[in-house]
Structures are given as structure tokens and as C-alpha cells.
């Protein structure tokens, strides 16, 4: 299992910029040109390719840091997901230490319970399929926030890495196929 500090979430929060997304001449938010936005293209471990593999089916989405309210919601969602694997006791309602989750059905159920406890009862949490924007077998979760999907995953062994990103909605308004 891979241990990660919850402090990583503050990195996502620090990407937020005030005032929301900039607008172009047609009053459309800039940055909504891609259906899935690789969260960290400069440090890509190969995951960017799978994050966008179903992008031809999705609406546009902003990049992390282009929509402050979305970024704040994403920090909360990712924190609840990570809390599901808290390796230490919690005192403030959230994990203050490391989080260990793997790509298993048991961990998917734990993430689902944690997100529901945080008020995200409509979250989709399961193991990834070939058609999902992740590697097959990864633990993937998706929460709709307005017209954007906040996604995260834990890839299966031997890599077991966390990834967090935004994607546009599928044509039916969902974040993941059933």
C-alpha cells in the first residue's frame, strides 16, 4: 500500500486563484477547451494519457486553479476520499496523518462510505474499467460539482499512485459510465 500525507491536498488548494475563470471574447470561461485536464502535466507519470482517454465524449472542464470554488470543493472531496484510508486515529473528523488505500473492492467501499459521510452520497466509487479515464483495476472515484467532475484514483500495484483531476460531464450528465 502507498502512504500519502494529507498535506498533499493543500497543494491542490494552493492552486486556486481569486475571481474565478477568466473569460474570452465570447464570454466563455477560458480553459474549458479540454474535456479532461491533466492535473500535473509537468510531472506526468504517464497517467495524463488515461485521464483524457474518454475526452472525446466529454464536455469541457477548467484546469485546477482556474475556478476557486471548484478547487475548494475538490479539496474537500479528495480529503474525504483519503480519510477512508487513515492509518492513524482522527480527532478533528479528518485524517491528520498518512492515508493508505489500495485498488481493492474493500477500499472502494471505504471511500464510498467516507464520501457519503461528507455529504457526497451521489459519488461513484469503484474499480476502474478499460473505458474509464484511469488504468483498468484502479480505485476510481468521481463526484459531480456543477457541470464538472472531480475525479481521483489510486492505481493498482506495483505503482499504487494517487491522481486527482477534473473532467467534463459525459453526454448523459454523469461523470462515469454505470
PyMOL commands that set and color helices and strands:
alter all, ss='L'
color gray80, all
select helices_A, chain A and resi 7-14+41-43+47-51+55-57+68-83+105-117
alter helices_A, ss='H'
color red, helices_A
select strands_A, chain A and resi 2-5+36-37+98-101+124-127+139-145+148-154+162-168
alter strands_A, ss='S'
color yellow, strands_A
deselect
rebuild
show_as cartoon
